[in-house]
Amino acid sequence: MTKPNLFAVLLGGKIRKNHLMEDHHLVFVVASDEKEARKLAKLKWDVEEVHVDGSQLIKSVDGYKINLEKSIGKTDKLIVNSDYTP
């Protein structure tokens, strides 16, 4: 992978077959470009039909520059923050 970037990708999809309404899911991925980010994002949501509604390269948040650094010895699995409150 060339220079890694952080992307936010909004996915849309049908959770169940023959379900009239679609649901949405926001995922974050690290990719070298937007095309790769969209492809990787679709792999993060296991639904009947999935498509990308939009994607955005994230370079900074609230005045803080995003700097990606690979964690040595860590798995590539998603780590969920258990402190999340809806």
C-alpha positions as CSV (number, residue, x, y, z in Angstrom):
1,M,0.0,0.0,0.0
2,T,1.2,3.4,-0.8
3,K,0.7,6.2,1.7
4,P,-2.1,5.1,4.0
5,N,-5.1,7.4,4.5
6,L,-8.1,7.3,6.7
7,F,-11.5,7.2,5.0
8,A,-15.0,7.4,6.4
9,V,-17.4,5.4,4.2
10,L,-21.2,5.5,4.4
11,L,-22.7,2.1,3.4
12,G,-26.3,1.4,2.5
13,G,-27.8,-2.1,2.3
14,K,-30.6,-4.4,3.0
15,I,-30.1,-6.3,6.2
16,R,-32.5,-9.1,5.2
17,K,-33.5,-10.5,1.8
18,N,-36.8,-9.1,0.6
19,H,-36.7,-6.3,3.2
20,L,-38.3,-3.2,1.8
21,M,-36.2,-0.6,3.6
22,E,-32.4,-0.2,3.6
23,D,-30.2,0.5,6.6
24,H,-27.0,2.5,6.8
25,H,-23.6,1.9,8.4
26,L,-20.7,4.3,8.8
27,V,-17.3,2.5,8.7
28,F,-13.7,3.8,8.8
29,V,-11.0,2.2,6.7
30,V,-7.3,2.7,6.0
31,A,-6.5,2.7,2.2
32,S,-4.2,4.3,-0.3
33,D,-7.1,5.8,-2.4
34,E,-10.8,6.2,-2.5
35,K,-11.4,3.3,-4.8
36,E,-9.6,0.9,-2.5
37,A,-11.4,2.4,0.6
38,R,-14.8,1.8,-1.0
39,K,-13.9,-1.8,-1.7
40,L,-12.6,-2.5,1.8
41,A,-15.5,-0.8,3.4
42,K,-18.0,-3.2,1.8
43,L,-16.2,-6.1,3.3
44,K,-16.9,-4.7,6.8
45,W,-20.7,-5.1,6.6
46,D,-22.2,-8.5,6.1
47,V,-25.7,-7.8,4.6
48,E,-27.7,-9.0,1.7
49,E,-27.1,-6.1,-0.6
50,V,-24.4,-3.4,0.1
51,H,-23.5,-0.3,-1.8
52,V,-21.5,2.9,-1.0
53,D,-23.5,6.0,-0.5
54,G,-20.5,8.2,0.0
55,S,-16.9,8.4,1.1
56,Q,-14.6,11.0,2.5
57,L,-10.8,11.3,3.0
58,I,-10.2,12.4,6.6
59,K,-7.1,14.5,7.0
60,S,-8.0,16.4,10.2
61,V,-10.6,16.6,12.9
62,D,-11.4,19.6,15.0
63,G,-8.0,21.1,14.2
64,Y,-6.0,17.9,14.9
65,K,-4.1,16.4,12.0
66,I,-4.6,12.7,11.4
67,N,-1.3,10.8,11.4
68,L,-1.6,7.0,10.8
69,E,1.0,4.7,12.3
70,K,1.0,0.9,11.9
71,S,0.8,-0.9,15.2
72,I,3.4,-3.6,15.5
73,G,2.2,-7.0,16.6
74,K,-1.4,-6.0,16.6
75,T,-4.0,-7.9,14.5
76,D,-5.9,-6.2,11.7
77,K,-9.3,-7.0,13.3
78,L,-11.7,-4.3,14.2
79,I,-11.5,-3.2,17.8
80,V,-14.8,-1.9,19.2
81,N,-14.8,0.7,21.9
82,S,-17.0,-0.7,24.7
83,D,-17.5,2.7,26.2
84,Y,-19.6,3.8,23.2
85,T,-23.0,5.2,24.1
86,P,-25.8,5.5,21.6
